[in-house]
Amino acid sequence: MAYLETKGLGRDFPGVTALNDVDISVELGRVHVFAGENGAGKSTLVKLLTGAYSPSRGRVLINGRDPAEDPSLFRNIAYVPQELTLFPHMSVAENLFIPFDRSGHGGSYFDRRRLEREATEILDRFGIAASPGDLVRHISVSDQQLLQIARASTNRDMKVLILDEPTSALTRTEVDRVFRVISGFRDRDHAIIFISHKMDEVFEIGDDYTVLRNGKKVEAGRLADTDADGLIRAMSGEAIHLGDTFRPEVAPPGAGEPMLKVRGLSGAHFSNIDFDLKRGEILGFAGLVGAGRSEVMQTIFGYLKAKTGTVELEGAPWKLGDTTASIRNGMMYLSEERKHHGIFPLMSVRDNIGMSIYEQTTSAFGISAQKERAQVSEIIRAYDIKTPNMNKQIVYLSGGNQQKALIGRAMARRPRVLIFDEPTKGIDVRTKAEIYRIMKSLAEQGVGIILVSSEMDELLRCATRIITMHSGKVTGSFDAVSTSTETIVGAMFGKESTSNAA
């Protein structure tokens, strides 16, 4: 019997129907996967299930009752979003039990020792490497992600746990830990709604599935009765081959020549980094969370300060510690946290892209609106950015379309080096392939591409070479075609390996 269900559920926004006539049925003791491309309606459905939105039509039923008549029923639904929503300047224990009334710590007397004692037990259960009194801003991103999931478990009324891309910032070891927690909830007769674009995880942990496409339910059933190809076909409406590769095939002029040279670079979280980026290649960086990959890239780009070392671009000394100089001299960095370090969420698509081309659209009389519209339109067309119009606030675009807008904005500067840091985090299979094709095309035009990714499959499909890092140090450089996955993963874990790529 379904504990959570919807009947004819729909939600309209001005000029668009985000969800239409959706029926779902979620049972206790099972993991129900919501599948669909970015923009398919999953986020709208979740907001209706949690009470953040009211239906335009249809009903939500929780344990057979309508929360429109009794909103307290929504207390039985816990939601863990993809983005971190913790309070960074509060302690781990305080974050864990907020809101205090739902976790049994409300009332007139606040017992901090009890709070920290109970927090210790939960932190141990989830394997979070932090103490109850630590400030959240001082713990790792992966531990913060686990803390969000643990916080949902402290809701004493919770019967349904919704997890939206819960493993996007986690290593495989941490994913296994999350899956053990999910299995524990399932065994205790809770329902789990699991949202992920990672097919291997969907089939590893899921029992049932519902596929949304363009705001409509198009398929549902038991995962045991389908496979990854069938699920992807239902999501996208077409076949997408997971085995396709996107390594550069066309050699641009000067291909193979080192264009970016990094020597002896050291920073707060890494030391003595040496590598070359060759023209026309996609250079992958592999490593566990905390290995120092992003910190290396942020130091080269200028976000972080270098302690020692030098960088050269096409033979010229590179100025470290200055992001403005980096952009001016042909380097762009696309952060994995696009909502915090990429888009300007309250600005339009036009403004988000237009800020990179103001030099091309400005005259003595100011910005030419006509030139800006024309160039932004061309970028939207070239990168197939799905938006109702260029004046739409970018925050309302899907994650994949936000990412393509950022790539288009970066390429409008005509960079020589483009650094992608987890470029497909939280992005559906088809849009991933579109972004891979863009990277391949740019490399074939002579742009040097650095790809930082936690997904081994992504690196093997796109990279020409893969550099591995562990605990802030380079542990190997490998040819992506000829090297075994076991060798690369071993180097990621610090195992000494013989590199086979220059």
C-alpha positions, 0 to 999 in steps of 0.5 A: 500500500502506498504511503505517499501518492499523487493523483492527477498532480499538476503545477502551472507557472506564468506561461509554462506548465511545469508538471501535468497529470502526474500519478505516483505511488511510493511504498514504505520499505522501498527505494523509489527512483525519480528519473528524468532529464534536467527540466523534466519536472522532478524539482517541481514534483519534490516541492509539491510533495514537501509543501513548498508549492501548492498544486494547480490541480490534482492532489498529494496524499500522505498516508491516505490524507490530504495535507491541504487539509492538514499541513502538519502531514508534511512533517512526515516528509524530509528532503535533502537537497543537492546544494548544501543548506547548512549553517556554516558558522554554527556547530555540527551538533546544532546543524544536526538537530535543527529544527530543534522541535522536530528532533526532540530538543525544543522546549524551555530548557536547552541541554547542550551536553545531551545535544552533543552526546546524541550528536556523537552517536549519529556522527559515528553511525554516518562515519562523519569525521567531525566533532559535535562542537566543530564549526560546519565551515571547517569540515570537508564538503563530503562530510557536510553532504553526509551531515545533511543526510544525517540531519534529515534522520533526526526528524522524529516524524519522518517516514519518507526521505527524499534525497536529491543527488546525494552522492554528487560530492562523495567518493565511492567509499562515502557512497557505500556509506550513504547506501548503507544508511539508505538500506537501514532506513528501508529496513526500518519501514521508511520510504526513500525517494532517490534522485540521481543521474548516475545509472549505476547507483540507480540500479544498485540501490533502487527498487521502483522508478518513475520517469518524467519527461517534459513535465509528464509521467512517461513510464513507471515500474520495477527497476528489476524489469528494465535496464540502463538503456531502457531507462535512458531511452524513457528519460530522453525519448531517444537512445543514448549510448553510454559507451561513446567516447569524446576524445579529440580526433582532429589535431589543430595546428601545433597539436601535442605542443605544451602550451601550459607548463606548471612547475613546483607549484605548492599551496595550502593543500598541495605541494610540488605539482608538475604537469604540462597541458598540450594543445588540442588535448583534454587533460583529466585530473583524477583523485578522491575528494580532498586530493587537492585537484580543485585547489591546484586549478584555483591557484593557477587561475588566481582564486587561491595564493601559491606558496612556491612554483611557476606557471607558463602559458605558451612560453610567457610567465604567468601571473599568479594570484590575479583572476582578472589577469587570468581572464584577460590573458586567456584562461577561464575556470568553470567552478563545480559550484556553479550556483555560488561561483558561476551564475548570477542567479537573479540576473537574466540569461542575457545579463549573465552572458552579456557581461563577458562580451561588453568589450565587443558591445560597448562604444563611446555611447555605452552598451549597444543593446542591439549588438548585445542581443545579437551576440547573446542570441548567437551564443544561445543558439550555438550552445543549444541553451534551452530558455524561453527567452534571453530575459529569463532569470538564469536560476530558473534554467535547468542545471545543464542549461546553466552550465552551457550558458557558463561555457558559452560565456567563457568561450565568448572571451576566446580563451586559450585554456579552459578548466572544467571542474566537475562540469557535469555535476547533477546533470542528466545523461543527454546533457552530459553528452552535449557538454562532452561534445562541446569540450571535444570540439573546443580541443579540436579547435586548439583550446587546452582543456583541463577536466577535473572529475570524480567520475572515472567513466567521465575521464575515460570517455573524454580525456587524452591523458589522466593525472592522478592526485592523492593527499595533495601530490601527483601520483601518476600520469597515464594514457587514458586509452591504454591504462587499466582502470585498476591502475588509475584508481590505485594511483588515486588511493596513493599506490605507487605506479609507473606512469605511462604518459608524458 
